Amino acid sequence: MPQVMAKVGRVGRILGPRGLMPNPKTGTVTQDVGAAVDDIKSGKIAFRVDKYGIIHSSIGRVSFTPDKLVDNASEFLSTLVRLKPSSAKGIYMRSITVASTMSPGIKIDAKIVR
């Protein structure tokens, strides 16, 4: 909630670099906490783009089945293709790599997404 942000700001040096700092733009700071939790549980896709154009997002947890992970990854990639601006010319996605938190990445063929 916005009233608690002053207290959370004190640990910003710890939460910020990890990407855990609440932010009104991402919907993690709101008066209606119940609606925010429902949005996330219903499958709201949240991703961030760094200054190099790399998109970071979570597509699942360790407890998910392989089929569920594949479904989530394909839905995420189709969402990215839908969000492509009409003014973007040329190759939109050059490469796709999937990795868990502490493991090497696995390359995915970017041609299957187009």
Backbone as ProteinMPNN parsed JSONL, in Angstrom:
{"seq_chain_A": "MPQVMAKVGRVGRILGPRGLMPNPKTGTVTQDVGAAVDDIKSGKIAFRVDKYGIIHSSIGRVSFTPDKLVDNASEFLSTLVRLKPSSAKGIYMRSITVASTMSPGIKIDAKIVR", "coords_chain_A": {"N_chain_A": [[0.844, -1.177, 0.0], [0.408, 2.326, -0.558], [0.92, 3.85, 1.774], [2.824, 2.461, 3.198], [5.121, 2.572, 1.774], [7.164, 4.368, 2.503], [8.448, 3.101, 4.609], [9.288, 0.764, 3.355], [11.025, 1.807, 1.532], [13.397, 2.16, 2.875], [14.766, -0.238, 2.761], [15.41, -0.34, 0.164], [17.883, -0.434, -1.133], [18.567, -3.054, -0.939], [16.392, -4.518, -2.014], [15.992, -3.335, -4.533], [18.173, -3.885, -6.554], [17.65, -6.608, -6.901], [15.276, -6.665, -8.177], [12.927, -6.643, -6.728], [11.648, -4.533, -5.602], [8.707, -2.804, -4.741], [6.47, -1.218, -7.073], [4.508, 1.347, -8.425], [3.959, 1.408, -11.184], [4.088, -1.24, -12.054], [1.985, -2.313, -10.755], [2.257, -3.245, -8.181], [2.068, -1.606, -6.03], [-0.668, -0.533, -4.559], [-3.972, 0.571, -3.603], [-5.985, -1.295, -3.535], [-5.361, -4.206, -2.606], [-6.316, -6.82, -2.737], [-7.435, -7.038, -5.332], [-5.119, -6.771, -6.848], [-3.713, -9.098, -6.132], [-5.509, -11.018, -7.126], [-5.329, -10.438, -9.883], [-2.688, -11.231, -10.463], [-2.789, -13.95, -9.813], [-4.594, -14.792, -11.724], [-3.163, -14.856, -14.025], [-1.712, -12.669, -15.021], [0.672, -11.258, -17.085], [3.824, -10.167, -16.414], [6.619, -8.358, -17.32], [9.981, -7.201, -17.776], [12.139, -4.896, -19.418], [15.509, -4.523, -20.085], [18.211, -2.096, -20.443], [19.558, -2.981, -22.664], [17.76, -4.137, -24.311], [16.915, -6.642, -23.644], [14.52, -8.966, -22.636], [13.109, -9.779, -19.576], [11.453, -12.257, -17.808], [9.275, -14.304, -15.834], [8.278, -17.617, -16.382], [7.318, -19.75, -15.043], [7.379, -22.086, -12.254], [9.413, -24.321, -10.257], [7.801, -26.386, -9.477], [5.977, -26.72, -11.54], [4.566, -28.648, -14.221], [6.218, -30.081, -17.129], [4.62, -29.699, -19.452], [2.985, -27.571, -18.718], [4.881, -25.543, -18.399], [5.764, -25.297, -21.064], [3.392, -24.417, -22.269], [3.069, -21.943, -20.94], [5.404, -20.6, -21.794], [4.996, -20.487, -24.594], [2.676, -18.938, -24.684], [3.637, -16.561, -23.568], [5.557, -15.792, -25.509], [3.876, -15.47, -27.737], [2.381, -13.328, -26.845], [4.341, -11.346, -26.774], [4.864, -11.111, -29.52], [2.399, -10.151, -30.386], [2.479, -7.653, -29.162], [4.283, -6.281, -30.654], [5.4, -3.313, -32.09], [3.886, -1.575, -34.843], [5.578, 0.014, -36.276], [8.044, -1.144, -36.083], [10.599, -2.492, -37.876], [12.224, -5.132, -39.758], [14.059, -7.804, -38.143], [12.417, -8.849, -35.299], [12.751, -10.415, -32.955], [15.802, -11.57, -32.173], [17.134, -13.651, -30.834], [16.28, -16.322, -28.574], [16.417, -17.318, -25.305], [16.117, -19.587, -22.686], [16.265, -19.9, -19.212], [16.847, -21.172, -15.923], [17.084, -19.81, -12.597], [19.731, -20.229, -11.56], [21.285, -21.495, -13.645], [22.751, -22.591, -16.776], [21.749, -21.107, -19.916], [19.242, -22.218, -22.281], [19.062, -22.348, -25.687], [16.465, -21.329, -27.877], [14.848, -21.879, -30.952], [14.325, -19.05, -32.778], [12.86, -18.73, -35.071], [10.564, -20.24, -35.012], [8.708, -18.755, -33.671], [7.795, -16.625, -35.142]], "CA_chain_A": [[0.0, 0.0, 0.0], [1.226, 3.539, -0.649], [1.3, 4.362, 3.083], [3.936, 1.673, 3.723], [6.283, 2.743, 0.885], [8.238, 5.072, 3.206], [9.192, 2.113, 5.386], [9.911, -0.168, 2.41], [12.104, 2.54, 0.869], [14.638, 2.024, 3.646], [15.469, -1.45, 2.32], [15.471, -0.246, -1.29], [19.209, -0.835, -1.631], [18.603, -4.518, -0.974], [15.344, -5.017, -2.899], [16.096, -2.759, -5.868], [18.977, -4.649, -7.52], [17.069, -7.939, -7.115], [14.021, -6.511, -8.9], [11.823, -6.942, -5.811], [11.102, -3.293, -5.048], [7.352, -2.508, -5.224], [6.449, -0.12, -8.015], [3.145, 1.603, -8.887], [3.832, 1.109, -12.619], [3.876, -2.671, -12.248], [0.783, -2.7, -10.043], [2.562, -3.838, -6.886], [1.708, -0.625, -4.997], [-2.047, -0.179, -4.853], [-4.881, 0.602, -2.459], [-6.795, -2.512, -3.584], [-4.406, -5.314, -2.601], [-7.034, -8.03, -3.144], [-7.539, -7.058, -6.796], [-3.774, -7.002, -7.379], [-3.421, -10.519, -5.944], [-6.347, -11.747, -8.079], [-4.755, -10.252, -11.219], [-1.485, -12.05, -10.589], [-3.209, -15.355, -9.803], [-5.335, -15.1, -12.941], [-2.244, -15.012, -15.146], [-1.182, -11.401, -15.533], [2.065, -11.398, -17.503], [4.64, -9.0, -16.109], [7.992, -8.525, -17.767], [10.728, -5.949, -17.808], [13.127, -4.81, -20.485], [16.663, -3.765, -19.62], [18.684, -1.084, -21.387], [20.104, -3.637, -23.845], [16.659, -4.698, -25.071], [16.676, -8.018, -23.223], [13.274, -9.071, -21.887], [13.202, -10.696, -18.445], [10.144, -12.62, -17.295], [9.136, -15.635, -15.267], [7.236, -18.39, -17.069], [6.859, -20.841, -14.205], [8.085, -22.471, -11.035], [9.965, -25.673, -10.272], [6.717, -27.346, -9.269], [5.149, -26.84, -12.734], [4.848, -29.771, -15.11], [6.825, -29.617, -18.393], [3.585, -29.218, -20.368], [2.555, -26.252, -18.25], [5.964, -24.607, -18.735], [5.725, -25.07, -22.51], [2.216, -23.578, -22.523], [3.354, -20.588, -20.459], [6.416, -20.001, -22.667], [4.399, -20.165, -25.891], [1.763, -17.817, -24.474], [4.46, -15.359, -23.378], [6.127, -15.401, -26.798], [2.81, -14.96, -28.607], [2.051, -11.996, -26.335], [5.379, -10.426, -27.25], [4.661, -10.89, -30.958], [1.232, -9.282, -30.496], [2.828, -6.302, -28.701], [5.267, -5.684, -31.57], [4.896, -2.072, -32.697], [3.786, -1.646, -36.299], [6.696, 0.758, -36.853], [9.273, -1.942, -35.965], [10.942, -3.177, -39.125], [13.325, -6.08, -39.643], [13.914, -8.921, -37.216], [11.948, -8.361, -33.995], [13.436, -11.214, -31.935], [16.999, -12.177, -32.753], [17.409, -14.93, -30.183], [15.473, -16.626, -27.406], [17.116, -18.207, -24.385], [15.369, -19.882, -21.474], [17.178, -20.348, -18.158], [16.383, -21.038, -14.551], [17.824, -18.772, -11.887], [21.155, -20.516, -11.413], [21.686, -22.52, -14.594], [23.034, -22.051, -18.1], [20.569, -20.929, -20.751], [18.964, -23.124, -23.383], [18.632, -21.551, -26.835], [15.243, -21.729, -28.566], [14.851, -21.382, -32.324], [13.46, -17.863, -32.851], [12.052, -18.785, -36.287], [9.267, -20.871, -34.736], [7.83, -17.779, -33.035], [7.267, -15.681, -36.148]], "C_chain_A": [[0.89, 1.241, 0.0], [1.698, 4.067, 0.703], [2.54, 3.662, 3.623], [5.22, 1.904, 2.907], [7.434, 3.481, 1.572], [9.094, 4.088, 4.0], [9.917, 1.127, 4.476], [11.09, 0.503, 1.709], [13.436, 2.423, 1.586], [15.441, 0.798, 3.229], [15.585, -1.487, 0.792], [16.807, -0.665, -1.87], [19.337, -2.343, -1.736], [17.609, -5.052, -2.011], [15.514, -4.55, -4.342], [16.91, -3.575, -6.862], [18.423, -6.048, -7.819], [15.772, -7.872, -7.913], [12.791, -6.776, -8.05], [11.163, -5.695, -5.231], [9.707, -3.04, -5.607], [7.351, -1.244, -6.076], [4.999, 0.105, -8.465], [2.943, 1.275, -10.369], [3.54, -0.364, -12.88], [2.654, -3.18, -11.498], [1.036, -3.338, -8.692], [2.367, -2.86, -5.731], [0.315, -0.128, -5.349], [-2.871, -0.142, -3.574], [-5.678, -0.708, -2.378], [-5.878, -3.73, -3.725], [-5.064, -6.603, -3.092], [-7.135, -8.152, -4.654], [-6.177, -7.322, -7.431], [-3.388, -8.47, -7.26], [-4.236, -11.362, -6.922], [-5.816, -11.636, -9.503], [-3.556, -11.169, -11.436], [-1.844, -13.533, -10.638], [-3.925, -15.744, -11.084], [-4.448, -15.133, -14.18], [-1.742, -13.723, -15.758], [0.298, -11.579, -15.856], [2.79, -10.089, -17.228], [6.064, -9.284, -16.573], [8.671, -7.172, -17.761], [11.792, -6.035, -18.897], [14.294, -3.993, -19.959], [17.167, -2.843, -20.721], [19.294, -1.685, -22.649], [19.019, -4.263, -24.715], [16.374, -6.148, -24.742], [15.432, -8.042, -22.339], [13.434, -10.136, -20.807], [11.79, -10.982, -17.942], [10.187, -14.027, -16.724], [8.024, -16.359, -16.028], [6.764, -19.564, -16.227], [7.717, -21.043, -12.98], [8.592, -23.891, -11.184], [8.855, -26.716, -10.174], [5.834, -27.541, -10.5], [5.538, -28.071, -13.539], [5.488, -29.238, -16.393], [5.79, -29.081, -19.383], [3.116, -27.811, -20.001], [3.621, -25.185, -18.566], [5.966, -24.282, -20.227], [4.543, -24.175, -22.875], [2.474, -22.133, -22.108], [4.364, -19.886, -21.363], [5.817, -19.615, -24.01], [3.422, -19.008, -25.773], [2.535, -16.507, -24.302], [5.032, -14.872, -24.703], [5.062, -14.873, -27.749], [2.355, -13.574, -28.153], [3.072, -10.972, -26.795], [5.215, -10.116, -28.734], [3.464, -9.967, -31.175], [1.547, -7.838, -30.112], [3.833, -5.599, -29.603], [4.681, -4.425, -32.196], [4.88, -2.189, -34.22], [4.941, -0.915, -36.978], [8.01, -0.02, -36.805], [9.497, -2.726, -37.255], [12.084, -4.147, -38.87], [13.012, -7.185, -38.646], [13.553, -8.379, -35.838], [12.63, -9.099, -32.848], [14.61, -11.911, -32.595], [17.31, -13.532, -32.136], [16.521, -15.069, -28.956], [16.251, -17.626, -26.569], [16.274, -18.355, -23.125], [16.35, -20.418, -20.439], [16.485, -20.263, -16.811], [17.319, -20.063, -13.848], [19.325, -19.025, -11.873], [21.593, -21.636, -12.363], [22.035, -21.872, -15.925], [21.756, -21.985, -18.935], [20.47, -21.975, -21.838], [18.417, -22.281, -24.524], [17.4, -22.184, -27.474], [15.304, -21.135, -29.969], [13.845, -20.248, -32.458], [12.557, -17.898, -34.079], [10.68, -19.405, -36.029], [8.254, -19.891, -34.152], [7.163, -16.897, -34.069], [6.061, -16.182, -36.772]], "O_chain_A": [[2.01, 1.2, 0.51], [2.767, 4.673, 0.782], [3.248, 4.241, 4.448], [6.295, 1.468, 3.32], [8.592, 3.228, 1.237], [10.316, 4.224, 4.057], [11.03, 0.7, 4.782], [12.051, -0.169, 1.334], [14.49, 2.57, 0.968], [16.667, 0.797, 3.333], [15.828, -2.541, 0.206], [16.863, -1.194, -2.98], [20.127, -2.852, -2.531], [17.947, -5.939, -2.795], [15.21, -5.295, -5.273], [16.392, -3.93, -7.921], [18.701, -6.607, -8.88], [15.223, -8.909, -8.287], [11.728, -7.099, -8.579], [10.217, -5.801, -4.451], [9.526, -3.056, -6.824], [8.127, -0.319, -5.836], [4.326, -0.851, -8.849], [1.839, 0.896, -10.761], [2.823, -0.698, -13.823], [2.321, -4.361, -11.594], [0.121, -3.918, -8.106], [2.49, -3.249, -4.57], [0.137, 0.61, -6.318], [-2.502, -0.759, -2.575], [-6.006, -1.172, -1.286], [-5.652, -4.221, -4.831], [-4.429, -7.393, -3.791], [-6.946, -9.236, -5.205], [-6.089, -8.02, -8.441], [-2.799, -9.031, -8.184], [-3.714, -12.321, -7.49], [-5.84, -12.612, -10.253], [-3.435, -11.806, -12.482], [-1.264, -14.287, -11.419], [-3.872, -16.905, -11.492], [-4.934, -15.411, -15.276], [-1.376, -13.71, -16.933], [1.08, -12.001, -15.005], [2.416, -9.037, -17.746], [6.637, -10.326, -16.254], [8.016, -6.13, -17.742], [12.272, -7.115, -19.239], [14.099, -2.892, -19.444], [16.603, -2.816, -21.815], [19.525, -0.96, -23.617], [19.324, -4.857, -25.749], [15.661, -6.82, -25.487], [15.303, -7.244, -21.411], [13.846, -11.261, -21.092], [11.021, -10.058, -17.681], [11.038, -14.835, -17.094], [6.963, -15.789, -16.286], [5.885, -20.309, -16.661], [8.647, -20.285, -12.705], [8.235, -24.586, -12.136], [8.971, -27.806, -10.734], [5.007, -28.453, -10.507], [6.697, -28.485, -13.538], [5.322, -28.062, -16.716], [6.06, -28.105, -20.083], [2.882, -26.974, -20.872], [3.29, -24.064, -18.952], [6.148, -23.128, -20.613], [4.68, -23.273, -23.702], [2.134, -21.205, -22.842], [4.202, -18.705, -21.667], [6.097, -18.53, -24.52], [3.345, -18.176, -26.677], [2.132, -15.47, -24.829], [4.998, -13.676, -24.992], [5.316, -13.926, -28.493], [1.984, -12.739, -28.979], [2.713, -9.854, -27.164], [5.408, -8.975, -29.154], [3.501, -9.098, -32.046], [0.961, -6.906, -30.662], [4.198, -4.451, -29.35], [3.591, -4.462, -32.767], [5.753, -2.824, -34.812], [5.25, -1.195, -38.136], [8.992, 0.397, -37.421], [8.657, -3.53, -37.658], [12.821, -4.011, -37.894], [11.851, -7.463, -38.346], [14.276, -7.558, -35.274], [13.043, -8.475, -31.87], [14.426, -12.749, -33.478], [17.707, -14.46, -32.842], [16.071, -14.081, -28.376], [16.692, -18.66, -27.071], [15.782, -17.372, -22.571], [17.17, -21.284, -20.743], [15.644, -19.394, -16.584], [18.252, -19.548, -14.463], [20.107, -18.115, -12.15], [22.203, -22.614, -11.93], [21.657, -20.728, -16.177], [20.802, -22.721, -18.685], [21.472, -22.549, -22.265], [17.422, -21.576, -24.355], [17.302, -23.405, -27.596], [15.765, -20.008, -30.147], [12.646, -20.455, -32.274], [11.572, -17.161, -34.127], [9.731, -19.12, -36.759], [7.057, -20.178, -34.143], [6.031, -16.463, -33.854], [5.491, -15.516, -37.636]]}, "name": "protein", "num_of_chains": 1, "seq": "MPQVMAKVGRVGRILGPRGLMPNPKTGTVTQDVGAAVDDIKSGKIAFRVDKYGIIHSSIGRVSFTPDKLVDNASEFLSTLVRLKPSSAKGIYMRSITVASTMSPGIKIDAKIVR"}
